[in-house]
Amino acid sequence: MAKKWREAICPVCGTSHGMVGIPLPDKPYIKLEQESYWDRLQRNVGEEHFGVIKSSEGRGTMKFEGYYEKDGDVEGFLPVIKARVFHAIQRGLADGWWTPAEIRKLLRD
């Protein structure tokens, strides 16, 4: 029987993620433990940049070049992201994932 696993779909971007391997520091290709992708993502809250800049190094390899802010959004990503965030809030309310009171509290804080 094939192994099965479960992943949660992000209501904003549509990608799905579940458990991810934690690489050994000296051997990144070996992963002995797993953690939730969503817990890992939560640790990165505080990165207040709008986007990242990467360059192609050839053969599918990308190199991180730096960050850019909202005023550097020459591609026009912000309106699409904004619409998806609003849609995710509406869906969450409709599906009972969160309550109007939770949204109001978030907006006040």
N, C-alpha and C positions, 0 to 999 in steps of 0.2 A: 504494500500500500504506500502511495506517495505521501511524503510529509506535507502537512498543511500548516500555515501560519496565518495570523490575522493582522491586518493593518487598518488604521483609521485614515479616512479621507479628509484632507484639509478643506474646509468649506470656502476658503478664499482662493487658493491656487489650484485645488483639484488633485494634487499629488497624494499618494498614499504612503504611509510610513508605519512601521511597527517597531520591533526590536532590532537593534543594530549591534554589531560586534564592537568590543572595546579592544583596540590593538595593543600589543605589547610595545612598550616604548622603544626597545632596541630592534624589534622585528615586527614592523607594522602589518605584515602580511599574515601574522598569526593572531587569532582572536580567540581567547579562552573564555571570556565572559561576555554577557550581553546586557544592554540597558535599553530603556525605552527611548526611541528617537525624540518623543515629545518631552521627556524629562531633560534630555540633552539640550533641546532647543530652549527650554525654559531657563537654563543656566546662562544663555547668551542674551537674555533680556538686558537692555542697557546699551547695546550697540545701536546708537541712534543715527546711523547713516542711512541714506536713501538707497544706495546701490553700491555695487562693486565694479571695478574695472579689471578685466582680464585680457591677456594676450595669448594668441595661439603660439604654441611652441612646436607644432607639428605632430602628426600621428595621434591626434586626439588628446594631446597634453595641453592643459591650460595653466597659465602662470598668473597668480594674483598680482595685480599692479597697484591697487589702492582702492579707496572709497570715493564716492561722489555724493553730493547732497541734492535735495529736491530742485534747487535752481539749476542744476546740471542735467536735468531730465530732458535732453534734446529729442529723445525718441517718443516722448509722450506717454510714458508708462503710468504716471500718476492718475489720470482720469479712469483708466481701466482698473487699477488697483482699488481706487476709491469706490467704484461701482461694485466690485467684488466684495469688499469689506461690508458695504451697506447691505448687499444681498445676503451675506453670511449672517449678519445681525437679524435680518428679517426671517431667514430660514430658522435660525436658532430660536427665535421667539415663537414661530409657528409650530415647530417640532417640540417645544417645551424643554429645550436644552438649557435655557436661562429664562429669567423672568423680566418683565418690564422694570421691576424694582432694582434688579441687579444692573441693568443698563443705566438707569437713572443715577444709581450710586457711582458707577464708573465715570459718568459724565461730570458728576460733582467733584470727584476726587482730583 
